[in-house]
Amino acid sequence: MKLNRLSIALFAVLAACSDPQAKSTAQTVPPALDSVLPDVQLAEPTRHVPGDAGSIKTSFAPVVKKASPAVVNIFSRRLVRQRVDPFWDFFNDGGVPRERVEQSLGSGVLVRSDGIVVTNNHVIDGMQEIMVVLADRREFPAKVLLADPKSDLAVLRINTNGEHLPVLAIDEREPVLVGDLVLAIGNPFGVGQTVTNGIVSALARTDVGITDYSFFIQTDAAINPGNSGGALVDMDGDLIGLNTAIFSRSGSSSGIGFAIPATMVKQVVESALGGRSSVVRPWLGIKTQAVTSDIARSLGLDRPEGVLIADIFPGGPAERAGVKQGDLILAIDGQAVNDEAAINYRIGTRKPGEMAALQVRREGTLRTLTAKVAPPPSDPVRDERLLAGRHPMDGAVVVNLSPAVADEFGADPFVAREGVLVIKVSAQSYAGSAGFQRGDLIREVNGRQIRSTRDLAEALKSGASVWRITIQRGPQTITAQFRL
């Protein structure tokens, strides 16, 4: 369960189903990556509202018949060893750690006939055994090909022994519009495959605090715990989103559900099929600021719009494209952007090396700049080290800070352009008891400026009895003194 800023419980959800009467524009995920379609700007499709009672009573059954065989249930579990109070253990089993089984219930979607399943990462995260149950009740053990916590997506493979299974085509080409009819298919509360219907309530929901790449389709189709990883489908019976979470005070559906768009789903699936262990996402190399009403007035705008550029990473795609500090980015590839999450999604779902058109307002003039997007650079080299010895950082794992490392661990490359980042601290180590945390940026040791892991390792060899260490933790700079 995750919480947003309003302390409203977020619960995972499910979905899948649509009407196959119209010709589908979606494609199944190709066996090879060389058949991926290029991005195409499509005209907004015509929608027809039911005009009479007979149309309203039309059944969704054809859509369900097409889509539901490709929606699966996912059961996962892990064995957890825990030790209770030693005093009470004395009267039971002599302090032997007890074992308990943690289970997770969710849903998934078959996207390739040879057994490729996509689901939510939180459904299988940390689990030791994963079982996929098909709509016909057959069970298959599953292997994780790729887990992407940033998008909360995971790709699994089951061994079909050469059998071709039913699939849902991923529809990233036809625009999704607010008001479109959708179906959700999943396994709420473990009762079995269930179909609910609703409409697309909103698009591009970014400020919901669910994933790093928040850009959700909002729907009022009922989704509940156990629906996570299920399909949200359009009236062609194609996959337009993967149900992920709901806003709820009770734990049950309240008509506000969120689905990850098909574009993000396809990117993660293709990364897994390409043999990658992680998703490589491009960036622009910019730090942004939201446009408030006061900022809009100062810029001569009649309303808040766009995203203000507060800082630019040297040598990044934005700088090479000619973006300057103080520019206002209004749109990317013709799609309006109004916050950092929207920019991350529009750029992060592209392939490295692709071109992105940035509509920029500079000193009252509109212009279009073209940026060649690229992954965050890995310079300087990572140089990961486990620190050990008679010093306060014994038991901490550190790496050199780079934009790629900052992206991986959620750090801010604009806070410092160089330094040493703590990425892991053993709770039983001296560093853990001293209070060091993952995400700390080491700035100084006993007055010596730290620019690399090599600098840090050398500084910690001094064998001093008193240590004075300065770290950057978020916006705070903290200096602590230790005696050994």
N, C-alpha and C positions, 0 to 999 in steps of 0.2 A: 504494500500500500504506500502511496506517495501523497504528500500534502502540498497544496498550493499556499500562496501567501494569505489567503482568507481562511486557512485551516479547514478547507472543505476536503473530505476524503476523496482520493482518486482511486477508482477500482478498475481493473482490467476488464475488457469487454470482447465481444465477438460479432461477426456478421458474415453474410454471404447470400446472394441471390439476386436475380434480375430477369428481365423479360427478353427472350431471344427472338422476338418477332422481327425486329429490325435487324438489318445486316450489321454485324459487329465490325468495328474498326480496330479492335485490339489484336495483339499478337501474343502467342505463347512465347515463353522465354526460349530462344533458339539454342540448339545443342552447341553451336559455336558462336563466339562473340563477334565474328566478322559479319553477321547478318543483322546487327543492330541498326535500326532505322535512324536517320538523322533527324534533328529537331525541325519541325515544320510549323509555321505560323498558320493556324487554321481559322477560318471564319466562324463566328459564333453560330452554332446550329439552331435550327428552328424547333421550338418546343410547342406541343399542343396540349392544352388543358382539357380534361374530360368535359364534354359539352352536354351530356344528358345522364339520366339515372342509369341507363344501361352501361354507359362507358365507365361510370364510377364502380359498378359492380363487377367489372371485368376481373378475372382471377389472375393472380400472380403465379399460378401453378406452373405454367410453361417455363417461367424464369427459374423457379425453384427446381424443377426437374432437370434443367440444364446445369445449374450451378452446384446444387447440394452434394452430388457425388464426389466433388473435388475438395470438400471441406472435411477436415479430419479433427479428431479429438487427440489431445496430447496429455499424457500422464507422465510425470517425472517425480523422482524421489532421490533422497540422499540419506545416508546414515550419519547421525551426529552423536559424538561421544561427549557427555557432559558429566561433570563432577558436582555433586550437591554438597551441602555442609558436612565437613568431615565428622562433626560430633554425631550427627544422625546416621552417617554411614557406618559408624562404629557398631551400631545396633542392627545394621542390615547386612551388607555384603563386604564389610571390612574396608570400605573406601575404594572399591573397584569402580572405575568410571562406568556410568550407566549409558546405555545406547537408546536412542529414540529415532524414529523415522520421520523426516520432514517430507511432505508431499506437495506437489503443485499441480493444479488442474488448469488446462487452457485449451485453445483451439489452434488450428493451422490451416494452410491452404496448399494444395498440390499445384505447383506451377510448371512442372515438367513431368512428362509421362513416365520417365525412368525413375521416379521416386524422390524428386526434389520438393521439399516442403519449406514454406516460410512461415514464421510465427514471431511472437514477441520475445525479446531477449529475457525479460523478467519471468517468463514462463519456465525457462530451462536454466536460468543462471545458477551456477554452483551445483547443479544436480548431477548425480552419478549414474542414474539409469533413466533413460527416456524411451517411452513407448508411444508409437503412433497408431491410433485406431481408425481404420477407414470407415466410411459410411456403411459398408456392408459388414462391419463388425470384425473384420480381420485385423490382427495385431502384428506390428513389426517393430523391432528395436531400431532406434535411430542413432545416427552419428552426427555430431555438430560439425558442419563444414566451416562456418564463420559465425561469430557472435559480435554484434556491433552495439555496445551499450549506448553510444551517443544517439543513435536513432531508435534504440530499443527494438532492434530487429535481429533475428537469428535465422540461419539457413541450415536445414537438416537434410540428411540423405537416408533413405531406407532402401534395402535390397529387395527389388521386385522380382529377381530371378528371370529377368527378361520380359516380364509382363508389362504392358503399357496401361497405365492407370489414367482415369479421367482427370483433366486439369481445368483450371480457370485461366483464361487469357488475361494478361496484365494490360489494362487500357490506360496508357499515359498520353494518348494522342488526342482523344476527343475531350474538349473542355468540359469540366464539371461546373454546373451553374447552381446558384442558390435556388431552391425550389424543386430541383430534380428529384424524382422518386427513386428511392434506394431500398434495398433489402439487406438485412444483417443475418448471417447464419453462424451458429456456434453451439457451444455446449454449456449454457448457463447453469451454475450450481451443480453440474454433473448430471442433470436430468436426462441428457441425450440431445441429439441435434434439434435445434429450435430455429425457426425463422420468424423474424419480426420485420415490419415495414415502417417507413417514414420518409422524410425528405432531407435534402441537404439544407441544414439550417443556416450555415455560414461557412465561409472559406478563409483560408490563410489565418487561422487562429494561432497566434504566436505567444501571447502573454499568459500561458497556462502552467508553466513550470514543470512539464512532464519529461521532456528530453532536451538534449543540447541543441538538436535541430528541430525546434518546435515550429511546425507549419501545418496545422491539422485541418482536416475536413470535419466540421461539426454536424452532427445529425441527431434527430429526435427518435430514430429507430431504437427500440428498447434493447439495451445491452447491459449485462450484469456480470458479476464475478464468474469466471469460467469462459467468458466470451473473448478474452484476450487472445489476439492472434487470428481471430476469425475474419471472414471476408465481408467487406462492404461492396455490394455490386450494383451496377446500374441496370437499366431496363433492357440492355443487350445481353445480360447475363455475364458481364465481364467484371473483373476485379478493378475497382477504382480506389480502394483503400484497405488498410488492415486495422481493424478495431483495436484500440490500445487502452483507453481509460475513459472514466466517466467522472463528472462532478456529482457528488452525492453526500448528503448528511446522514443517510441511513445505511448506506452500503448497497442499495438497490438502485435501479434505474430511475432517474428523475427527468429524463428527456434531454439530457445534455451529455452527449457522447462524442469522443474524438477518435478519428481514424488517420493513420499515416498515409499520405497520398501515394498513388501508384508509382510516381516517378522515383520517389525515395526507395520504395520496395524493389523496383527493377534494378536500381543502382547497386543495392546490397546483394541481390541475387546474382547479378553479373559478376560482381567482385568475387563471390564464392566460387562460381563456375570457372572463373579465370585462375583459380588456384591461390588466390590471395588469402592471407590470414587476417587481414584488416582492410577496411575501406579507405582508399586514398581519395581525399576530398581537396579540391582546389580552394584557394583563398584569394582575396584581393590585397591583403596587407594594409588594412585600414582600421582605425579606431573611430567609432562613431558616437554621435550624441543625438538624442531625441530632439525633435523640433517642438518646442512648447509654443503657446500662444504669444508670449513675449518675444521669443526668438523669431517667430514668423513675422511679427510686426516690424522688427528691426531689419528684416530682410526684404520688406516690402511685399510680403505675401498676404493674401486675403484670408488665409486659413493655414493651420499647421499641415505640412506635407513634406515628404522626403526625409532624408537622413543627412545630418551635418557631419562633415569630415573633421574630426578633432585632431587626428595624428595619422601619419603615413609611414609605413615601415620602409626604410631605405632599400632601394633595389627591388621592391615588390612589384607585383603586376599593376597595381594602381599607380604607383609612381612612374613606371615605364609607360603607362597609357597617358600620362599628363595630368592626372588628378592632383589637385593641390589642397592644402589645408584650408578650410573655410568653404570649400565647394559644398553644394547641396546636391546629393544624388536623388533624383526623383523616380527613376525607373531603370530596370535592367531588362534588356531585350523586350522593351515595350510593356513590361509588367511593373506596376507601381510598387515601390518599397517605402515603408514608413517606420521601420525599426530595424535593429541589427539582425534580429532573427530572420526577417524576410530576406535580407542581403545574404546571410549565411546559407539559406535554403536555395536561393536563385543561383548562387555561385557554387555551392557545395554539391549540387546535384548535376553539375556539368562534368565533363571529362577533362582531365588535365590537357592543356594545349589548345582547347577550344577558345573561340573568340566570343566575348560578351560585349554588347553595346550598352554603354552607360549614358543615360540622359542626365546631364549635369547643368545646374544653374550656377553661374559665376558672375558676381557683380551685376545681377539683373539680366544677364544674357544666357539664353539656352544654347547648349552645344551638345554634340554627341561624341563621346570618346570610346575608342575600342581597346579593350584590355584582353590580353592573352592570359587566361587563368592558368595557375600552376599550383602544385602542392606547396605547403609551407616548407621553406628550405631547412635542411639538416646541418646547417653550419653555425657553430663549430660541431665537430663530431661528438657523438653522445658520450663516449668514455665512461660507461657506468662502473661505479666502484662501491664495494661494501667496506665501510670504514670500521677498522678494528684497532684497538690499542688503549692505552691509558689516557683517555681524553673524554670530554663530555659527549662526543658524537659517536662513541662506540656503539655499533649495531644499526647505524643509519645507512641507507643506500642513496647515493647521489649521482646526478648526471650533469653534464654541461647544458646550460640553457640555450635553446634554439627555438625558432618559431615552430618547428615540427614537434619538439618536446613539449613546448607550451600548449600546443593544440592537443597532444595526446593526454596530458595530465590536467588540463583545464587551467593552466597558468596564464598570466597576462604578459605577452612578450613586450608590451609597451611600458610596463613598470620598470624593467631593466633590459637593456639590449644584450647584456652579458651577465654571467654569474653562474652559480651552482645551485641546482634545484634538488631538494630532498623529495624522493619519490616513494620511499618506504622506510618505516621505523618499526623495529621489533618491539612489541609491548614489554618484553622481558629484558630488554637491553638497557644500558645506562642512558642512551639517547632518549629512549621512551620514557624512562622515569624522570629525566631532566626536562621533559616537556616539548621536545622537538616533534614537529608534525609534518606529515606529507604536504607538500606545497610550499614549505618554507624556502626562502631564497637566502643563501648564505652570502653575506656582504663583506664581513670583516672577522678576522680572528686575531686577537691580541694586537690590534692596530694595523694588521696587514690586510690590504685589500685583496679580496678573493675574486678572480676572474674565471677560473677553471677548476676542474676537479684535481688537476695536478697541483695548482696553487694550494688548494685546501689540504691535500695529502701532505705536502711539504710543511705547511703551517702547523699541522697536528703532530709532527714529529719532534717538536721542541721539548716535550716532556715537562712542560711547566706545571707548577702546583696550583697556579691561579690562571683561570681562563676567562677572557672577556670576548664574547661572541655576539656579533650584530647580525640580525636576520630581518628580512622583509617578509611580513605576513599580511597579504592583501594590501590595503592602503597604509598599514602601520609599519613603522620601523622600531624594532625591539632590540635592546642591548641587555644581555644577561651575563652575570658573573658566576663562575663555578670554582669551587675549591676541591681538589682531589687529594 
